[in-house]
Amino acid sequence: MWPGRMRNSGLLLGLWSAYCCFAAGGPATLGPEGRLQDELNKSRAVRAAAKPPVRFNLRTSEDPEHEGCYLSFGHNQPLEDCGFNTTAKTFFIIHGWTMSGMFESWLYKLVSALQTREKGANVVVVDWLPLAHQLYTDAVNNTREVGHSVARMLNWLQGKEDFSLRDVHLIGYSLGAHVAGYAGNFVKGTVGRITAIAEVVRCEHERAVHLFVDSLVNQDKPSFAFQCTDSNRFKKGICLSCRKNRCNSIGYNAKKMRNKRNSKMYLKTRAGMPFRVYHYQMKIHVFSYKNMGEIEPTFYVTLYGTNADSQILPLEIVEQIGLNATNTFLVYTEEDLGDLLKIKLTWERTSQSWYNLWKELRSYLSQPRRSEQELNIRRIRVKSGETQRKLTFCAEDLENTRISPGQELWFHKCRDGWRMKNETSPTLEHP
């Protein structure tokens, strides 16, 4: 979902297509084959000239079956007949490449969400289906032409009283994001906002656009994303910082950032709307007094808050557990737990699968002596990604901080913040 990356990708595709077509359209060969090639080139030129125009459909109803009202470049009467409000916000929704030649369901959901969120706004669907229902490379080549059409419509609208580009928001999905970028370049002036919605994870079809719709209809439940250099660091909970604009709400509610560099933003989501979850970083210093070798515990936590209690949450071990070192984990809940009060840490016995039996054998062989698997944990530090609040939880029984497979430890909130009195930083800490 990074506009810079989307734009670079589009340019690479366009250059490749131009190179391909330039090579195919070189000097004609003499003889019958040359004349045949010349006729083919003429046929292509005729087809290009006969491309249907881009249409601008002002949605006057949330009903997808309703045809809406078509604006016509250079003609004032349709503006009046369609009820176009030159003083209101104007959204242009630009679809992408299509295999079916028809609008997909997400488009109507986005139209409805915008009409609900921004009462009285003009919501215009840029219909370039005939140019998008092509081979993908041909559709890519057509995005520049469609961008010109959008810019031409915007330039014409600027001649209308009270219409301002500052009130225009271009929303492009997939190749529609390329169209929006071109339109922003070609228009006379500066468009108020351009949103490029692109799929980063291919198996999550339309996930990004549904996240955008969610940001419109669930304004009171904004989803937050966090800047991080890679997914492993995010999975360890290291990147839940909002300092220096390192976090932002996503979708329609995103705040304008003064960061010229492209950055990767990560978040967890629920399976369906509302997508918002609550992120927590957990820092656990694991002590081993028995000098054990490699160990792979299966930890779970349950969080107890003033509003609700969490489900049993796994602590994903991205690498291996560091002994006598601080380990960090990311956990997230679907409910707002309120203020955290206590934490239950459970070390689950491994199930008897062949893989887990092998893990136990490897752990046993790596230990210098035949000793029980036992670790000591005195406290757990927690940071909320959404509130940025830091808390420290101390073991309920300070005389017994030992935990082994099949056992649990309880931790109660002992202070706000992370630093304890007379505490020194550990000499070995894994980030």
Sequence and secondary structure as in RCSB ss.txt:
>XXXX:A:sequence
MWPGRMRNSGLLLGLWSAYCCFAAGGPATLGPEGRLQDELNKSRAVRAAAKPPVRFNLRTSEDPEHEGCYLSFGH
NQPLEDCGFNTTAKTFFIIHGWTMSGMFESWLYKLVSALQTREKGANVVVVDWLPLAHQLYTDAVNNTREVGHSV
ARMLNWLQGKEDFSLRDVHLIGYSLGAHVAGYAGNFVKGTVGRITAIAEVVRCEHERAVHLFVDSLVNQDKPSFA
FQCTDSNRFKKGICLSCRKNRCNSIGYNAKKMRNKRNSKMYLKTRAGMPFRVYHYQMKIHVFSYKNMGEIEPTFY
VTLYGTNADSQILPLEIVEQIGLNATNTFLVYTEEDLGDLLKIKLTWERTSQSWYNLWKELRSYLSQPRRSEQEL
NIRRIRVKSGETQRKLTFCAEDLENTRISPGQELWFHKCRDGWRMKNETSPTLEHP
>XXXX:A:secstr
  HHHHHHHHHHHHHHHHHHHHHHTSS  SSHHHHHHHHHHHHHHHHHHT    EEEE   S TTS  EEE TT 
HHHHHHHT  TTS EEEEE    SSSS  HHHHHHHHHHHHHSTT EEEEEE HHHHSS HHHHHHHHHHHHHHH
HHHHHHHTTSTT  GGGEEEEEETHHHHHHHHHHHHSSS  SEEEEE  SSTTSTTHHHHHHHHHHH TTS  EE
EE S HHHHHTTTT   GGG EEE GGG       S   EE    SSSS   EEEEEEEEEB SS        EE
EEEEESS B   EE   SS   TTEEEEEEEEESS   SEEEEEEEE      HHHHHHHHHHHHHSSS     E
E  EEEEEETTT  EEEEEESSTT  EE TTEEEEEEEEEESS  TT    SS   
